[in-house]
């Protein structure tokens, strides 16, 4: 994958995560605020002040996630992002992290 292809896919993924979380904040008990600065998406949980950070790392062609449960690296595999350690899919893993930190069971959907 070229760097421009990676950046396009990473940008679309960050947009999808942000849109999904904003929809959940409007339609569920989840109280989050998303802030975007370039290739960094910051997800703040209003009730407890914790955060999840998702950012793209172009040199490695990975998306990195930092959450209370740890740090994770996801590499593109077709239209999905998979954890470089355990093969978990990004949206499934983020659903667990957001549910844990937000105290509300949520499922984030990949639009692809």
Secondary structure, DSSP 4 states (H G I P E B T S, - for coil): --HHHHHHHHHHHHHHHHHHHHHHHHHSS--EEEEEETTEEEEEETTT--EEEEEEETTTTEEEEEETTEEEEEEEETTEEEETTT--BHHHHHHHHHHHHHSS--------
